[in-house]
Amino acid sequence: MAQRLIELVDSGRIADEAALKRAFRRLAKRIHPDVAAGAAATDGASRSFILLKADYEEALARLASKRAGVTEAPRTAKEPPASEAKPGPEAARPRPAPRPYSARVLYEGLEDLLGRGFPTEPARAPARASYLASRDEVLGLLAGRDLFLPPGNAVEAFLALEAGLSAIIAASKPNHPMEGRFAYYLRNLVANILYYHTSGSAQPLNYARNEWPRLARELKGRGETRPLAFLALLMADLEAGPACLDEEAGRRP
C-alpha cells in the first residue's frame, strides 16, 4: 500500500487533486490510528499512516509536475490577463441546477473547495476554472438539499458565508494581522468540521464544539453576521454524526 497513490497517478487513473484526495481518504479511513484497537494495533496503524501520508505527498508532487507542462491558451488582444480579470457579480452567474443530495458528496465537495482556497478565487485561469467547477458542485448539492431538508435556505446561507468571509479576509489586508487571524480561525473551524465528517475522529468534533460559541459571539460583536447561518447548519450536521462514514454504513441518505 506504501506507493499505491503514486502508482495510480503514474498510471493516469488519478488525474487531479480532488480524485487523489478521495483516494487518500478512503485508504486513511482503514488504517488511521484513531480507529485502531489496542496499543500494538495503534503503533502499527501509526506507521502505516505515516507511509500513506508520504505516498500522498509524493503523488501530489507528481501531479504538480504533470501540470507544469500544461500552458494556458493564448489570449486575444482584448482579453485581460488572468491576474487582471475580475469575476462578475454573483447575480450574473446562473445558479447550478439542483443535484441529487448526498451528505457524503457534499462534505467531500466542501473539503475540496476549501482546499482550493475558498472563498478566494484563484487568479490564474486553469485554477479558477477548477475552483468554480468545485463551487458549482457544492451549490448544486445544496440546492438539492433545499428541496427536502428544512429550513431550505442552504444555498443562500452558503452565499452569505462566502460574502462574509470574503469581507473579513479583505479587511485583513494589508496590515491587520488580527483580522487575518480571525479569518484563519473561521476557516479552521470549517476544516475541522469537514475532517470530522470524513474521519469520525473525536478531536475535530471537540474542537468545533469548543470554538463555535466563541466565534459566533465574535461575529455578532463585529456586526458581521452573514457567516452564521451556514456555520450553524454545519454544526447541526456535525451533531448528527459523521456524514461520510454514516452514509457508507447506510445510516444516512
C-alpha positions as CSV (number, residue, x, y, z in Angstrom):
1,M,0.0,0.0,0.0
2,A,3.0,2.3,0.6
3,Q,3.1,3.5,-3.0
4,R,-0.5,2.8,-4.1
5,L,-1.3,6.5,-4.7
6,I,1.9,7.1,-6.7
7,E,1.0,4.1,-8.9
8,L,-2.5,5.5,-9.5
9,V,-1.1,8.9,-10.5
10,D,1.7,7.4,-12.7
11,S,-0.8,5.1,-14.5
12,G,-3.2,8.0,-15.2
13,R,-6.1,6.5,-13.2
14,I,-5.9,9.6,-11.0
15,A,-5.5,12.8,-12.9
16,D,-6.4,15.6,-10.5
17,E,-6.1,16.6,-6.9
18,A,-9.7,16.0,-6.0
19,A,-9.5,12.4,-7.1
20,L,-6.2,12.0,-5.3
21,K,-7.7,13.4,-2.0
22,R,-10.7,11.0,-2.3
23,A,-8.4,8.0,-2.7
24,F,-6.2,9.1,0.2
25,R,-9.2,9.5,2.4
26,R,-10.5,6.0,1.5
27,L,-7.2,4.4,2.4
28,A,-6.7,6.6,5.5
29,K,-10.0,5.5,7.0
30,R,-8.8,1.9,7.0
31,I,-5.5,2.5,8.8
32,H,-5.8,5.7,10.8
33,P,-4.6,5.3,14.4
34,D,-7.9,6.7,15.7
35,V,-9.7,3.6,14.6
36,A,-7.1,1.1,15.7
37,A,-7.8,-1.2,18.7
38,G,-5.1,-1.7,21.3
39,A,-1.6,-0.3,21.7
40,A,0.1,-2.7,19.3
41,A,-2.5,-2.1,16.6
42,T,-2.2,1.6,17.2
43,D,1.5,1.6,16.7
44,G,1.2,-0.4,13.5
45,A,-1.5,1.9,12.2
46,S,0.6,4.9,13.0
47,R,3.5,3.6,10.9
48,S,1.1,2.7,8.1
49,F,-0.5,6.1,8.2
50,I,3.0,7.8,8.1
51,L,3.8,5.8,5.0
52,L,0.5,6.6,3.4
53,K,1.0,10.3,4.1
54,A,4.4,10.2,2.4
55,D,2.9,8.3,-0.5
56,Y,0.2,11.0,-0.8
57,E,2.6,13.9,-0.7
58,E,4.8,12.3,-3.4
59,A,1.7,11.6,-5.6
60,L,0.7,15.2,-5.1
61,A,4.1,16.4,-6.3
62,R,3.9,14.2,-9.3
63,L,0.5,15.6,-10.2
64,A,2.0,19.1,-9.9
65,S,4.9,18.1,-12.2
66,K,2.5,16.8,-14.8
67,R,0.5,20.1,-14.7
68,A,3.7,22.1,-15.1
69,G,3.8,21.1,-18.7
70,V,0.3,22.5,-19.4
71,T,0.2,26.1,-20.6
72,E,-2.7,28.4,-20.8
73,A,-4.3,29.0,-24.2
74,P,-3.1,32.2,-25.9
75,R,-5.2,35.3,-25.1
76,T,-6.7,37.6,-27.7
77,A,-5.7,41.3,-27.7
78,K,-8.9,42.2,-25.9
79,E,-8.7,39.5,-23.2
80,P,-7.1,40.8,-20.0
81,P,-4.5,38.7,-18.2
82,A,-5.9,36.2,-15.7
83,S,-4.4,38.2,-12.9
84,E,-6.4,41.2,-14.0
85,A,-9.7,39.5,-14.8
86,K,-12.3,40.2,-12.3
87,P,-15.1,37.7,-11.7
88,G,-18.6,39.1,-12.4
89,P,-21.1,39.6,-9.6
90,E,-22.8,36.5,-8.2
91,A,-26.1,37.6,-9.8
92,A,-24.5,37.4,-13.2
93,R,-23.7,33.7,-12.7
94,P,-26.5,31.3,-13.3
95,R,-27.2,29.1,-10.3
96,P,-26.4,25.4,-10.8
97,A,-29.4,23.1,-11.1
98,P,-30.2,21.0,-8.0
99,R,-28.3,17.8,-7.8
100,P,-29.4,14.6,-6.0
101,Y,-28.4,15.3,-2.4
102,S,-25.7,13.2,-0.7
103,A,-24.2,14.2,2.6
104,R,-21.0,12.4,1.8
105,V,-20.6,14.0,-1.6
106,L,-21.5,17.4,-0.2
107,Y,-18.9,17.2,2.5
108,E,-16.2,15.9,0.2
109,G,-17.1,18.8,-2.2
110,L,-16.8,21.3,0.6
111,E,-13.4,19.8,1.6
112,D,-12.2,20.1,-2.0
113,L,-13.5,23.7,-2.3
114,L,-11.8,24.7,1.0
115,G,-8.5,23.1,-0.2
116,R,-8.7,25.3,-3.4
117,G,-8.7,28.5,-1.3
118,F,-12.4,29.2,-0.6
119,P,-13.7,31.9,-0.5
120,T,-10.9,33.4,-2.7
121,E,-11.0,32.6,-6.4
122,P,-7.5,31.8,-7.8
123,A,-6.2,34.4,-10.2
124,R,-4.9,32.1,-12.9
125,A,-7.5,30.8,-15.4
126,P,-7.0,27.0,-15.1
127,A,-7.0,27.0,-11.3
128,R,-10.0,29.4,-11.3
129,A,-11.9,27.1,-13.7
130,S,-11.4,24.1,-11.3
131,Y,-12.4,26.2,-8.3
132,L,-15.6,27.4,-10.0
133,A,-16.4,23.8,-11.0
134,S,-16.0,22.7,-7.4
135,R,-18.1,25.6,-6.2
136,D,-20.9,24.8,-8.7
137,E,-20.9,21.2,-7.5
138,V,-21.4,22.4,-3.9
139,L,-24.1,24.8,-4.8
140,G,-25.9,22.1,-6.8
141,L,-25.8,19.7,-3.9
142,L,-27.0,22.4,-1.5
143,A,-29.9,23.2,-3.9
144,G,-30.8,19.5,-3.9
145,R,-30.7,19.5,-0.1
146,D,-33.0,22.6,0.0
147,L,-35.7,20.6,-1.9
148,F,-36.3,18.3,1.1
149,L,-34.4,19.3,4.2
150,P,-35.7,22.2,6.3
151,P,-35.3,25.2,6.6
152,G,-34.5,25.1,2.8
153,N,-32.1,28.0,2.8
154,A,-28.7,26.2,2.5
155,V,-27.8,27.9,-0.9
156,E,-28.4,31.4,0.5
157,A,-26.6,30.6,3.7
158,F,-23.6,29.4,1.8
159,L,-23.5,32.5,-0.4
160,A,-23.8,34.6,2.7
161,L,-20.9,32.7,4.3
162,E,-18.8,33.3,1.2
163,A,-19.6,37.1,1.2
164,G,-19.0,37.5,4.9
165,L,-15.7,35.5,4.9
166,S,-14.5,37.4,1.8
167,A,-15.2,40.7,3.6
168,I,-13.2,39.6,6.7
169,I,-10.3,38.5,4.5
170,A,-10.4,41.7,2.6
171,A,-10.3,43.7,5.8
172,S,-7.2,41.9,6.9
173,K,-5.1,43.3,4.0
174,P,-2.5,44.6,4.1
175,N,-1.7,45.5,7.7
176,H,-4.3,44.0,10.0
177,P,-2.8,40.7,11.4
178,M,-5.7,40.2,13.9
179,E,-8.2,40.3,11.1
180,G,-6.2,37.7,9.2
181,R,-6.0,35.6,12.3
182,F,-9.8,35.7,12.7
183,A,-10.3,34.6,9.1
184,Y,-8.0,31.7,9.8
185,Y,-10.0,30.7,12.9
186,L,-13.2,30.7,10.8
187,R,-11.6,28.6,8.1
188,N,-10.1,26.3,10.6
189,L,-13.5,25.7,12.2
190,V,-14.9,24.7,8.9
191,A,-11.8,22.5,8.2
192,N,-12.3,20.6,11.5
193,I,-16.0,20.1,10.8
194,L,-15.1,18.6,7.4
195,Y,-12.4,16.4,8.8
196,Y,-14.8,15.0,11.4
197,H,-17.3,14.1,8.7
198,T,-14.7,12.1,6.8
199,S,-12.9,10.6,9.7
200,G,-15.3,10.3,12.7
201,S,-12.4,11.4,14.9
202,A,-13.3,12.9,18.3
203,Q,-10.6,15.6,18.2
204,P,-12.1,17.8,15.4
205,L,-15.6,17.2,16.9
206,N,-14.5,18.6,20.3
207,Y,-12.5,21.4,18.7
208,A,-15.6,22.5,16.7
209,R,-17.9,22.3,19.7
210,N,-15.5,24.4,21.7
211,E,-14.7,27.1,19.1
212,W,-18.2,27.6,17.6
213,P,-19.7,29.6,20.5
214,R,-16.7,31.9,20.7
215,L,-16.5,32.6,17.0
216,A,-20.3,33.1,16.9
217,R,-20.1,35.7,19.6
218,E,-17.2,37.5,17.9
219,L,-19.1,37.6,14.6
220,K,-22.1,39.1,16.3
221,G,-19.9,41.6,18.1
222,R,-18.3,42.7,14.8
223,G,-21.7,43.1,13.2
224,E,-20.7,40.5,10.6
225,T,-23.5,38.0,10.9
226,R,-23.5,36.7,7.3
227,P,-21.5,33.5,8.0
228,L,-23.6,32.5,11.0
229,A,-26.4,30.7,9.2
230,F,-24.2,28.3,7.2
231,L,-21.9,27.7,10.1
232,A,-25.0,26.8,12.2
233,L,-26.1,24.4,9.5
234,L,-22.6,22.8,9.6
235,M,-22.8,22.5,13.4
236,A,-26.2,20.9,13.3
237,D,-25.0,18.3,10.7
238,L,-21.9,17.7,12.9
239,E,-24.1,16.8,15.9
240,A,-26.0,14.3,13.7
241,G,-22.8,12.2,13.3
242,P,-20.0,11.8,10.7
243,A,-21.9,12.2,7.4
244,C,-19.4,10.3,5.1
245,L,-19.0,7.3,7.4
246,D,-22.7,7.2,8.2
247,E,-23.6,7.2,4.6
248,E,-21.1,4.4,3.8
249,A,-22.7,2.4,6.6
250,G,-26.2,3.1,5.3
251,R,-27.2,5.1,8.3
252,R,-27.7,8.4,6.4
253,P,-29.1,9.4,2.9
